[in-house]
Amino acid sequence: ILPIVSQILKDFKDDRIELFSTKDVIKKHIGHYIKDTSPASNSINANYGMFLKENTDNLGIIEVRKKVNIVDDHGGSTSSSEWAFLNAEQRTNPSI
């Protein structure tokens, strides 16, 4: 999944998207986003978010907001994390 997500993030950068949500990444990956009613431990959406969080260094991203209210493709209310790209200085000096 890392190569797929890396390409999605490259596409976001190419499109000059600076902030994006877990929803945005999932939607770009599979073509849609639907609220997952499973417990977080079984939720595909939550596990995708955990993947992003566990790979922030590899992906060059940082979580800037948690539990942002969003709407899925069917109008259902849910939440998602919001992410931003680290700049070169932040990547080499994480204390910034």
MOVENLIN-V147633 format. One record per residue. RES is the residue in three letters. SS is DSSP state (H for helix, E for strand, - for the rest). PHI is phi in degrees with one decimal (none if undefined). PSI is psi in degrees with one decimal (none if undefined). Layout:
BEGIN
RES|SS|PHI|PSI ; RES|SS|PHI|PSI
END
This chain:
BEGIN
ILE|-|none|-27.8 ; LEU|H|-57.5|-45.0 ; PRO|H|-62.8|-36.1 ; ILE|H|-66.1|-48.4 ; VAL|H|-65.7|-38.8 ; SER|H|-58.8|-41.5 ; GLN|H|-67.7|-40.6 ; ILE|H|-59.5|-45.0 ; LEU|H|-67.2|-35.8 ; LYS|H|-61.5|-42.5 ; ASP|H|-61.6|-41.7 ; PHE|H|-59.4|-45.9 ; LYS|H|-61.4|-44.9 ; ASP|H|-59.3|-33.5 ; ASP|-|-87.3|5.4 ; ARG|-|62.0|32.5 ; ILE|-|-84.5|118.3 ; GLU|-|-95.3|-35.6 ; LEU|E|-118.4|140.1 ; PHE|E|-151.9|158.2 ; SER|E|-106.3|165.4 ; THR|H|-56.5|-40.0 ; LYS|H|-55.1|-45.4 ; ASP|H|-59.7|-41.8 ; VAL|H|-67.5|-46.1 ; ILE|H|-60.7|-45.6 ; LYS|H|-62.5|-40.3 ; LYS|H|-66.5|-34.5 ; HIS|H|-72.8|-49.0 ; ILE|H|-113.6|-3.2 ; GLY|-|92.6|-5.3 ; HIS|-|-159.1|166.3 ; TYR|-|-140.2|121.8 ; ILE|-|-127.0|136.4 ; LYS|-|-53.9|132.8 ; ASP|-|-100.9|121.4 ; THR|-|-92.9|3.7 ; SER|-|-71.7|157.4 ; PRO|-|-57.7|151.1 ; ALA|-|-51.8|-36.0 ; SER|-|-65.2|-23.4 ; ASN|-|-110.6|-1.3 ; SER|-|-78.3|124.9 ; ILE|H|-61.7|-42.7 ; ASN|H|-62.5|-46.6 ; ALA|H|-64.4|-40.2 ; ASN|H|-66.7|-33.7 ; TYR|H|-63.8|-44.9 ; GLY|H|-60.8|-40.4 ; MET|H|-64.5|-37.7 ; PHE|H|-59.5|-46.5 ; LEU|H|-59.4|-46.1 ; LYS|H|-63.0|-40.4 ; GLU|H|-71.7|-17.2 ; ASN|-|-118.0|24.5 ; THR|H|-57.6|-41.0 ; ASP|H|-65.2|-46.0 ; ASN|H|-64.3|-34.5 ; LEU|H|-92.4|-13.5 ; GLY|-|69.7|38.7 ; ILE|E|-127.4|165.1 ; ILE|E|-139.9|141.1 ; GLU|E|-78.1|121.7 ; VAL|E|-103.5|-25.3 ; ARG|E|-148.7|143.7 ; LYS|E|-110.3|154.9 ; LYS|E|51.7|46.8 ; VAL|E|-76.9|128.2 ; ASN|E|-67.3|129.1 ; ILE|E|-138.5|175.8 ; VAL|E|-125.0|136.7 ; ASP|-|-79.8|-177.5 ; ASP|-|-67.4|-13.2 ; HIS|-|-107.7|9.4 ; GLY|-|87.3|5.2 ; GLY|-|-76.9|137.2 ; SER|E|-78.9|137.4 ; THR|E|-158.0|-167.2 ; SER|E|-137.3|163.0 ; SER|E|-154.3|154.8 ; SER|E|-81.9|153.8 ; GLU|E|-112.0|138.3 ; TRP|E|-124.6|157.9 ; ALA|E|-138.7|157.1 ; PHE|E|-80.3|140.1 ; LEU|-|-77.9|143.1 ; ASN|-|-84.2|171.9 ; ALA|H|-57.3|-39.8 ; GLU|H|-67.3|-40.4 ; GLN|H|-65.6|-33.3 ; ARG|H|-69.5|-32.7 ; THR|H|-93.0|-16.9 ; ASN|-|-135.7|83.0 ; PRO|-|-59.8|-13.7 ; SER|-|-76.6|-7.6 ; ILE|-|-77.0|none
END
